[in-house]
Amino acid sequence: MGNNILYNYYKKNINKLYFYSFILISIGLLFSRILISTGFFLIFFNWIFEGNFKLKFELIKKNKVKIFISLIFFIYVAGLINTSNLIYGLAELKIKLPLLLPIFYISAIKLNEKQINAIFHFFIVSVFFSTIFAFIKFQFFKDFFSIEDIYEISIVGLNLHLSLLVNFAICLILYYIFLKKEKILKYDFIYLIIQVWFILFLFILNSLTGYFVFFSIVLINVIYVLIKIKINKFKILIISILMLFILIPVVYTISIINDFYKFEKVDFKNLEKITISGNNYYHNLKSKRKENGNIIDIYICKKELEQEWNKKSELKFNNLDKKNQQLSETIIRYLSSKGLRKDSSGISKLTKKEIKYIENGCANYLYINKFSIKSRIYHIIWQIDTFIKTGNATGQSISQRVEFYKSSISLIKKNFWFGVGTGDVMDESKKELSMISSLEKGYRNRVHNQFLVVFTGLGLFGFILFFVFLFYPVLKYKLLNNYLFLNFFTIVLVSFFSVNTLETQLGVSFFSFFYTLLFYNKEKFEKAIF
């Protein structure tokens, strides 16, 4: 009797349990992988415990096209056939389990509009508090961290993952404030303030992927407004604002590039040979390396550098810094960035704070400003310039991507039809890089591009199926006419070109979670369409 009462209570509240599971995931995306896993587990548990499997399978068969996105999971299962590293392959499948969410949703879950709106609002609030906590943590509790360490700002995952979530939160706020006719929000002004903070935070994050995604959704929204507005004068104004929006960053970047390639005026024929202390300088006249326009490989006296540095720091001159880089090189680059000579006099001009930054691997005084857009752009230019001149991309995130692309293209050529297998992409990528690249062992990785990862792992046939399962349902049900789905899908596609979105728990959970909510509830969000 007691069991029947409990079961009846469970059956009566199954919808609420599903709803709370979705809330857990929406919060977990920002704060905890455990919450994400718990949310998905509860959805699976509820689906099993609820029973009615005959009806559920009938619903799945009836909506075959609508679960195409979940079939991507089974392409990876098929990819195990030619996988050598089965353990890694199974681990990859475990990460991709959230792709099955649409199957559970289409066959059992029926969230109403109020619940879905609540999930979205929980997500927006979670993003807000996550960004506040991340900013406080990095600004006040991460001493001597520079612009190069910005990837550590996120509470969960990397800054580029956080940038995707912030961008989608921006789209949700735009929808609720300006496009949803039945107002749920009583205080739109609060969301407007949060919106401004989100945009500012994107620039604090300094994620290139975040920037590209943001500019993409801005373009989408401008096109939307242009279609809606009938007055030509307003259209001209909006187009002009858009042009400025594009032109200002371009001009700003060009100005930084010009500054980067400005050389200090040096009379190479009359370089001083002796330091103030009477020791010999080393000058490499062939080297063109520079920091902030200052030539690195001149006016170097390692004897004085070592003596003076070892007096000021517990990290010895010939050791590695805290990023496992050669400390002596970090010191020389930092001094060069300030236009100082690499001798005892140069070391004497460094503050205690600067010593700590150098110990932590900061090689340019510009990078001390954690939230500088200029520093981020400069750092990217330096990486590209160094890679072009030396051919070595080790430790340089942008330049390393070039090497990853090369290895991926090479592997695709060798394994064109069926790929290397679900579990072998990482192993084969590292092996290929060891043969074609100068990247050091610890920096070898698979390519940061979802489409290329799929092609590398699953070959042409797997890639075609992936492409069909991803795009066909969207086109068939005209989801690009749906404002929220279009913005979400834009974020996903842009991310695919620079991030392995479906290769990490956070990425695949973000994709599957919001794809499911927006796809299977599209009629609830069709009030604002093109």
DOKOL-227023 format. One line per 2 residues: number of its first residue (from 1); their letters; for each residue x, y, z of C-alpha. Coordinates in nm, 3 decimals. Example, Ala and Ser with C-alpha at 12.3 -4.5 7.8 and 13.67 -1.06 7.14 Angstrom:
1) as) 1.230,-0.450,0.780 | 1.367,-0.106,0.714
% end
This chain:
1) mg) 0.000,0.000,0.000 | 0.279,0.237,0.101
3) nn) 0.470,0.156,-0.217 | 0.162,0.232,-0.428
5) il) 0.117,0.569,-0.261 | 0.483,0.652,-0.320
7) yn) 0.464,0.538,-0.683 | 0.146,0.739,-0.745
9) yy) 0.310,1.043,-0.591 | 0.611,0.989,-0.817
11) kk) 0.392,0.953,-1.127 | 0.204,1.268,-1.034
13) ni) 0.524,1.470,-0.995 | 0.734,1.319,-1.276
15) nk) 0.707,1.642,-1.475 | 0.848,1.841,-1.183
17) ly) 1.137,1.596,-1.147 | 1.225,1.643,-1.512
19) fy) 1.200,2.018,-1.466 | 1.432,2.019,-1.162
21) sf) 1.679,1.803,-1.354 | 1.692,2.065,-1.629
23) il) 1.742,2.338,-1.368 | 2.037,2.144,-1.226
25) is) 2.200,2.127,-1.570 | 2.140,2.497,-1.641
27) ig) 2.321,2.586,-1.317 | 2.587,2.316,-1.356
29) ll) 2.697,2.453,-1.694 | 2.838,2.748,-1.501
31) fs) 2.934,2.604,-1.165 | 2.981,2.228,-1.150
33) ri) 3.036,1.930,-1.378 | 2.886,1.716,-1.100
35) li) 2.557,1.907,-1.125 | 2.555,1.852,-1.502
37) st) 2.611,1.477,-1.462 | 2.351,1.459,-1.183
39) gf) 2.093,1.640,-1.397 | 2.141,1.407,-1.694
41) fl) 2.142,1.100,-1.468 | 1.811,1.204,-1.309
43) if) 1.657,1.251,-1.654 | 1.770,0.901,-1.753
45) fn) 1.654,0.751,-1.419 | 1.311,0.916,-1.446
47) wi) 1.275,0.795,-1.805 | 1.351,0.434,-1.704
49) fe) 1.147,0.437,-1.383 | 0.846,0.591,-1.555
51) gn) 0.806,0.287,-1.782 | 0.561,0.299,-2.076
53) fk) 0.842,0.185,-2.308 | 0.609,0.071,-2.585
55) lk) 0.457,0.417,-2.609 | 0.799,0.580,-2.587
57) fe) 0.942,0.374,-2.871 | 0.635,0.452,-3.081
59) li) 0.696,0.824,-3.025 | 1.061,0.783,-3.120
61) kk) 0.969,0.598,-3.442 | 0.708,0.861,-3.521
63) nk) 0.964,1.143,-3.486 | 1.265,0.992,-3.659
65) vk) 1.392,1.313,-3.816 | 1.355,1.500,-3.488
67) if) 1.605,1.269,-3.319 | 1.863,1.291,-3.600
69) is) 2.089,1.495,-3.374 | 2.109,1.203,-3.130
71) li) 2.221,0.973,-3.411 | 2.553,1.159,-3.409
73) ff) 2.629,0.958,-3.094 | 2.590,0.633,-3.287
75) iy) 2.829,0.748,-3.561 | 3.091,0.765,-3.287
77) va) 2.985,0.418,-3.169 | 3.044,0.290,-3.523
79) gl) 3.384,0.462,-3.513 | 3.494,0.215,-3.247
81) in) 3.519,-0.057,-3.513 | 3.858,0.066,-3.637
83) ts) 3.974,0.209,-3.303 | 4.299,0.084,-3.151
85) nl) 4.266,0.272,-2.822 | 3.932,0.125,-2.713
87) iy) 3.957,0.264,-2.358 | 3.992,0.619,-2.488
89) gl) 3.714,0.553,-2.739 | 3.475,0.446,-2.464
91) ae) 3.573,0.754,-2.265 | 3.483,0.964,-2.572
93) lk) 3.141,0.798,-2.587 | 3.084,0.868,-2.219
95) ik) 3.149,1.239,-2.283 | 2.900,1.237,-2.571
97) lp) 2.612,1.073,-2.380 | 2.425,1.408,-2.351
99) ll) 2.364,1.383,-2.728 | 2.098,1.123,-2.640
101) lp) 1.890,1.383,-2.452 | 1.659,1.450,-2.752
103) if) 1.554,1.083,-2.754 | 1.445,1.103,-2.390
105) yi) 1.277,1.439,-2.446 | 1.077,1.346,-2.754
107) sa) 0.947,1.026,-2.594 | 0.862,1.137,-2.241
109) ik) 0.934,1.493,-2.133 | 0.670,1.762,-2.167
111) ln) 0.784,2.088,-2.015 | 0.540,2.375,-2.041
113) ek) 0.630,2.727,-2.153 | 0.644,2.858,-1.797
115) qi) 0.894,2.589,-1.698 | 1.112,2.648,-2.003
117) na) 1.117,3.021,-1.938 | 1.215,2.947,-1.578
119) if) 1.503,2.726,-1.699 | 1.628,3.006,-1.925
121) hf) 1.605,3.261,-1.645 | 1.792,3.030,-1.407
123) fi) 2.058,3.001,-1.675 | 2.087,3.380,-1.719
125) vs) 2.115,3.433,-1.344 | 2.371,3.154,-1.320
127) vf) 2.578,3.316,-1.595 | 2.559,3.648,-1.413
129) fs) 2.681,3.515,-1.078 | 2.942,3.297,-1.247
131) ti) 3.091,3.598,-1.428 | 3.090,3.807,-1.111
133) fa) 3.263,3.532,-0.911 | 3.511,3.469,-1.195
135) fi) 3.600,3.838,-1.217 | 3.650,3.871,-0.840
137) kf) 3.854,3.550,-0.822 | 4.088,3.646,-1.104
139) qf) 4.124,4.011,-1.011 | 4.169,3.982,-0.638
141) fk) 4.269,3.623,-0.560 | 4.506,3.542,-0.845
143) df) 4.817,3.739,-0.762 | 5.073,3.798,-1.037
145) fs) 4.866,3.637,-1.311 | 4.888,3.807,-1.650
147) ie) 4.685,3.828,-1.970 | 4.833,3.492,-2.073
149) di) 4.657,3.328,-1.776 | 4.309,3.457,-1.860
151) ye) 4.200,3.100,-1.946 | 4.188,3.036,-1.570
153) is) 3.919,3.296,-1.508 | 3.628,3.055,-1.557
155) iv) 3.495,2.864,-1.255 | 3.430,2.555,-1.471
157) gl) 3.612,2.486,-1.795 | 3.807,2.733,-2.008
159) nl) 3.731,3.095,-2.084 | 3.622,3.009,-2.439
161) hl) 3.348,2.778,-2.303 | 3.233,3.055,-2.073
163) sl) 3.230,3.296,-2.367 | 2.977,3.073,-2.549
165) lv) 2.747,3.069,-2.245 | 2.773,3.446,-2.201
167) nf) 2.693,3.503,-2.569 | 2.384,3.283,-2.549
169) ai) 2.272,3.461,-2.231 | 2.300,3.788,-2.425
171) cl) 2.068,3.645,-2.693 | 1.818,3.529,-2.430
173) il) 1.806,3.872,-2.268 | 1.751,4.038,-2.608
175) yy) 1.464,3.799,-2.668 | 1.292,3.853,-2.333
177) if) 1.330,4.231,-2.325 | 1.259,4.325,-2.685
179) lk) 1.084,4.039,-2.864 | 0.862,3.843,-2.626
181) ke) 0.519,4.001,-2.626 | 0.389,3.839,-2.308
183) ki) 0.628,3.998,-2.061 | 0.752,3.768,-1.789
185) lk) 1.004,4.013,-1.655 | 0.877,4.282,-1.420
187) yd) 1.211,4.455,-1.408 | 1.352,4.478,-1.759
189) fi) 1.590,4.748,-1.640 | 1.778,4.494,-1.426
191) yl) 1.826,4.270,-1.727 | 1.950,4.567,-1.929
193) ii) 2.219,4.630,-1.667 | 2.311,4.261,-1.671
195) qv) 2.326,4.276,-2.051 | 2.578,4.562,-2.039
197) wf) 2.786,4.364,-1.786 | 2.781,4.054,-2.009
199) il) 2.913,4.252,-2.306 | 3.184,4.409,-2.090
201) fl) 3.273,4.068,-1.950 | 3.321,3.927,-2.301
203) fi) 3.597,4.182,-2.349 | 3.739,4.096,-2.007
205) ln) 3.747,3.729,-2.111 | 3.958,3.821,-2.413
207) sl) 3.854,3.503,-2.593 | 3.897,3.519,-2.970
209) tg) 3.621,3.261,-3.009 | 3.401,3.477,-2.785
211) yf) 3.469,3.782,-3.002 | 3.388,3.599,-3.327
213) vf) 3.069,3.459,-3.179 | 2.965,3.801,-3.047
215) fs) 3.024,3.973,-3.381 | 2.829,3.695,-3.553
217) iv) 2.522,3.732,-3.332 | 2.541,4.110,-3.363
219) li) 2.530,4.067,-3.740 | 2.233,3.827,-3.713
221) nv) 2.043,4.070,-3.492 | 2.118,4.369,-3.715
223) iy) 1.983,4.179,-4.016 | 1.675,4.093,-3.811
225) vl) 1.615,4.457,-3.724 | 1.670,4.568,-4.084
227) ik) 1.406,4.322,-4.202 | 1.158,4.440,-3.940
229) ik) 1.210,4.814,-3.988 | 1.022,4.967,-4.280
231) in) 1.160,5.322,-4.264 | 1.464,5.367,-4.490
233) kf) 1.621,5.640,-4.275 | 1.642,5.404,-3.979
235) ki) 1.784,5.132,-4.201 | 2.063,5.365,-4.316
237) li) 2.136,5.459,-3.955 | 2.158,5.095,-3.845
239) is) 2.382,5.002,-4.139 | 2.609,5.296,-4.056
241) il) 2.633,5.184,-3.693 | 2.711,4.830,-3.809
243) ml) 2.988,4.957,-4.037 | 3.140,5.148,-3.746
245) fi) 3.105,4.839,-3.529 | 3.315,4.647,-3.781
247) li) 3.551,4.929,-3.881 | 3.660,5.043,-3.533
249) pv) 3.803,4.704,-3.424 | 3.975,4.665,-3.763
251) vy) 4.138,5.009,-3.743 | 4.235,4.949,-3.379
253) ti) 4.396,4.615,-3.466 | 4.586,4.767,-3.759
255) si) 4.722,5.041,-3.531 | 4.851,4.777,-3.286
257) in) 5.010,4.582,-3.573 | 5.184,4.899,-3.688
259) df) 5.311,4.962,-3.334 | 5.432,4.603,-3.312
261) yk) 5.650,4.635,-3.621 | 5.808,4.963,-3.518
263) fe) 6.175,4.904,-3.441 | 6.383,5.099,-3.196
265) kv) 6.653,5.295,-3.375 | 6.977,5.110,-3.314
267) df) 7.319,5.183,-3.459 | 7.434,4.822,-3.501
269) kn) 7.784,4.934,-3.603 | 7.843,5.116,-3.277
271) le) 7.685,4.893,-3.013 | 7.854,4.920,-2.675
273) ki) 8.056,4.612,-2.592 | 8.110,4.655,-2.217
275) ti) 7.856,4.694,-1.934 | 7.886,4.961,-1.665
277) sg) 8.032,4.690,-1.441 | 8.299,4.606,-1.698
279) nn) 8.158,4.278,-1.831 | 8.111,4.187,-2.198
281) yy) 7.777,4.226,-2.378 | 7.649,3.965,-2.620
283) hn) 7.490,4.094,-2.943 | 7.315,3.870,-3.198
285) lk) 7.301,4.096,-3.502 | 7.117,3.839,-3.713
287) sk) 6.822,3.803,-3.477 | 6.515,4.015,-3.546
289) rk) 6.321,3.912,-3.234 | 6.164,4.201,-3.050
291) en) 5.928,4.298,-2.769 | 5.731,4.621,-2.805
293) gn) 5.964,4.724,-3.087 | 6.275,4.669,-2.875
295) ii) 6.529,4.419,-3.010 | 6.567,4.124,-2.772
297) di) 6.904,3.973,-2.861 | 7.134,4.269,-2.805
299) yi) 7.285,4.413,-2.487 | 7.277,4.079,-2.305
301) ck) 7.514,3.997,-2.022 | 7.402,3.663,-1.878
303) ke) 7.672,3.671,-1.608 | 7.526,3.989,-1.454
305) le) 7.168,3.876,-1.515 | 7.226,3.555,-1.324
307) qe) 7.406,3.722,-1.032 | 7.150,3.999,-0.984
309) wn) 6.843,3.786,-1.047 | 6.949,3.520,-0.797
311) kk) 6.978,3.792,-0.533 | 6.618,3.901,-0.587
313) se) 6.438,3.571,-0.648 | 6.422,3.221,-0.503
315) lk) 6.374,3.086,-0.855 | 6.722,3.050,-0.995
317) fn) 6.814,3.209,-1.327 | 6.885,2.880,-1.508
319) nl) 6.568,2.708,-1.383 | 6.220,2.706,-1.537
321) dk) 5.957,2.966,-1.454 | 5.616,2.860,-1.321
323) kn) 5.492,2.798,-1.676 | 5.777,2.556,-1.738
325) qq) 5.948,2.803,-1.970 | 6.319,2.883,-1.948
327) ls) 6.329,3.154,-1.682 | 6.635,3.325,-1.832
329) et) 6.446,3.372,-2.160 | 6.141,3.512,-1.979
331) ii) 6.364,3.762,-1.796 | 6.538,3.873,-2.116
333) ry) 6.209,3.918,-2.299 | 6.055,4.113,-2.010
335) ls) 6.350,4.350,-1.983 | 6.341,4.400,-2.360
337) sk) 5.968,4.482,-2.347 | 6.056,4.777,-2.119
339) gl) 6.349,4.887,-2.331 | 6.598,4.793,-2.060
341) rk) 6.940,4.639,-2.111 | 6.978,4.277,-2.010
343) ds) 7.239,4.332,-1.738 | 7.260,4.416,-1.368
345) sg) 7.132,4.770,-1.425 | 6.823,4.633,-1.602
347) is) 6.745,4.389,-1.319 | 6.790,4.668,-1.062
349) kl) 6.505,4.863,-1.224 | 6.252,4.582,-1.169
351) tk) 6.007,4.611,-0.880 | 5.927,4.325,-0.643
353) ke) 5.589,4.295,-0.812 | 5.752,4.262,-1.154
355) ik) 5.987,3.993,-1.021 | 5.681,3.789,-0.916
357) yi) 5.519,3.834,-1.258 | 5.835,3.714,-1.432
359) en) 5.854,3.413,-1.199 | 5.498,3.330,-1.307
361) gc) 5.604,3.334,-1.672 | 5.503,3.685,-1.778
363) an) 5.742,3.792,-2.057 | 5.609,4.139,-2.140
365) yl) 5.509,4.420,-1.906 | 5.201,4.487,-2.123
367) yi) 5.061,4.148,-2.019 | 5.044,4.255,-1.655
369) nk) 4.714,4.426,-1.736 | 4.490,4.119,-1.705
371) fs) 4.197,4.268,-1.891 | 4.363,4.460,-2.173
373) ik) 4.234,4.407,-2.525 | 4.548,4.570,-2.663
375) sr) 4.768,4.325,-2.473 | 4.565,4.029,-2.602
377) iy) 4.594,4.146,-2.964 | 4.964,4.220,-2.918
379) hi) 5.021,3.874,-2.773 | 4.852,3.713,-3.074
381) iw) 5.061,3.918,-3.317 | 5.377,3.823,-3.126
383) qi) 5.290,3.453,-3.149 | 5.226,3.469,-3.523
385) dt) 5.538,3.677,-3.586 | 5.756,3.444,-3.378
387) fi) 5.613,3.137,-3.553 | 5.680,3.285,-3.898
389) kt) 6.040,3.375,-3.808 | 6.136,3.066,-3.609
391) gn) 5.892,2.795,-3.724 | 5.850,2.693,-3.357
393) at) 5.495,2.710,-3.218 | 5.561,2.549,-2.877
395) gq) 5.374,2.725,-2.597 | 5.192,2.959,-2.837
397) si) 4.818,2.888,-2.844 | 4.747,3.057,-3.178
399) sq) 5.053,2.925,-3.362 | 4.997,2.574,-3.224
401) rv) 4.658,2.569,-3.394 | 4.833,2.598,-3.730
403) ef) 5.034,2.286,-3.649 | 4.720,2.105,-3.530
405) yk) 4.549,2.189,-3.861 | 4.845,2.051,-4.054
407) ss) 4.839,1.723,-3.862 | 4.462,1.689,-3.907
409) is) 4.476,1.748,-4.284 | 4.762,1.498,-4.308
411) li) 4.566,1.234,-4.114 | 4.255,1.293,-4.325
413) kk) 4.455,1.230,-4.642 | 4.592,0.906,-4.499
415) nf) 4.256,0.784,-4.358 | 4.013,0.952,-4.598
417) wf) 3.724,0.706,-4.612 | 3.681,0.576,-4.256
419) gv) 3.906,0.795,-4.039 | 4.141,0.685,-3.764
421) gt) 3.861,0.574,-3.530 | 3.668,0.730,-3.241
423) gd) 3.935,0.663,-2.979 | 4.246,0.727,-3.186
425) vm) 4.218,1.094,-3.286 | 4.432,1.217,-2.997
427) de) 4.694,0.940,-3.025 | 4.725,0.971,-3.403
429) sk) 4.737,1.350,-3.387 | 5.026,1.339,-3.140
431) ke) 5.206,1.079,-3.351 | 5.158,1.285,-3.667
433) ls) 5.280,1.603,-3.495 | 5.594,1.423,-3.382
435) mi) 5.674,1.359,-3.750 | 5.574,1.687,-3.916
437) ss) 5.607,1.951,-3.643 | 5.867,2.094,-3.407
439) le) 5.610,2.113,-3.125 | 5.744,1.975,-2.800
441) kg) 5.578,1.659,-2.668 | 5.371,1.825,-2.395
443) yr) 5.210,2.065,-2.645 | 5.084,1.814,-2.901
445) nr) 4.706,1.790,-2.927 | 4.423,1.725,-3.171
447) vh) 4.299,2.005,-3.398 | 4.070,2.270,-3.245
449) nq) 3.797,2.241,-3.505 | 3.491,2.021,-3.456
451) fl) 3.439,1.953,-3.826 | 3.801,1.845,-3.878
453) vv) 3.796,1.630,-3.562 | 3.491,1.448,-3.698
455) ft) 3.652,1.402,-4.041 | 3.979,1.285,-3.883
457) gl) 3.807,1.034,-3.655 | 3.520,0.910,-3.872
459) gl) 3.635,0.968,-4.230 | 3.431,1.095,-4.524
461) fg) 3.130,0.870,-4.462 | 3.112,0.963,-4.095
463) fi) 3.154,1.331,-4.178 | 2.870,1.324,-4.432
465) lf) 2.638,1.159,-4.179 | 2.742,1.410,-3.912
467) fv) 2.665,1.693,-4.153 | 2.323,1.548,-4.245
469) fl) 2.221,1.480,-3.884 | 2.329,1.830,-3.781
471) fy) 2.168,2.034,-4.060 | 1.880,1.837,-4.210
473) pv) 1.634,1.867,-3.915 | 1.713,2.239,-3.885
475) lk) 1.636,2.298,-4.253 | 1.336,2.064,-4.268
477) yk) 1.159,2.236,-3.978 | 1.272,2.585,-4.087
479) ll) 1.435,2.651,-3.753 | 1.653,2.925,-3.896
481) nn) 1.334,3.132,-3.900 | 1.319,3.101,-3.523
483) yl) 1.498,3.391,-3.353 | 1.637,3.207,-3.050
485) fl) 1.730,2.892,-3.236 | 1.903,3.090,-3.512
487) nf) 2.116,3.275,-3.258 | 2.195,2.955,-3.069
489) ft) 2.284,2.766,-3.387 | 2.505,3.053,-3.500
491) iv) 2.695,3.037,-3.171 | 2.739,2.660,-3.211
493) lv) 2.857,2.674,-3.573 | 3.105,2.954,-3.511
495) sf) 3.240,2.763,-3.211 | 3.283,2.451,-3.425
497) fs) 3.550,2.629,-3.629 | 3.774,2.707,-3.331
499) vn) 3.666,2.473,-3.048 | 3.606,2.098,-3.016
501) tl) 3.260,2.172,-2.880 | 3.139,1.812,-2.884
503) et) 3.461,1.667,-2.743 | 3.421,1.804,-2.389
505) ql) 3.150,1.752,-2.127 | 3.077,2.125,-2.104
507) gv) 3.062,2.173,-2.479 | 2.843,1.875,-2.564
509) sf) 2.614,1.945,-2.264 | 2.568,2.307,-2.373
511) fs) 2.490,2.198,-2.728 | 2.252,1.912,-2.646
513) ff) 2.076,2.093,-2.361 | 1.976,2.407,-2.549
515) yt) 1.930,2.233,-2.882 | 1.671,2.010,-2.715
517) ll) 1.486,2.292,-2.539 | 1.473,2.513,-2.848
519) fy) 1.409,2.247,-3.112 | 1.129,2.060,-2.935
521) nk) 0.960,2.372,-2.807 | 1.002,2.584,-3.119
523) ek) 0.632,2.672,-3.131 | 0.669,2.842,-2.792
525) fe) 0.938,3.072,-2.931 | 0.798,3.155,-3.272
527) ka) 0.656,3.489,-3.172 | 0.960,3.663,-3.310
529) if) 1.065,3.522,-3.647 | 1.208,3.656,-3.972
% end
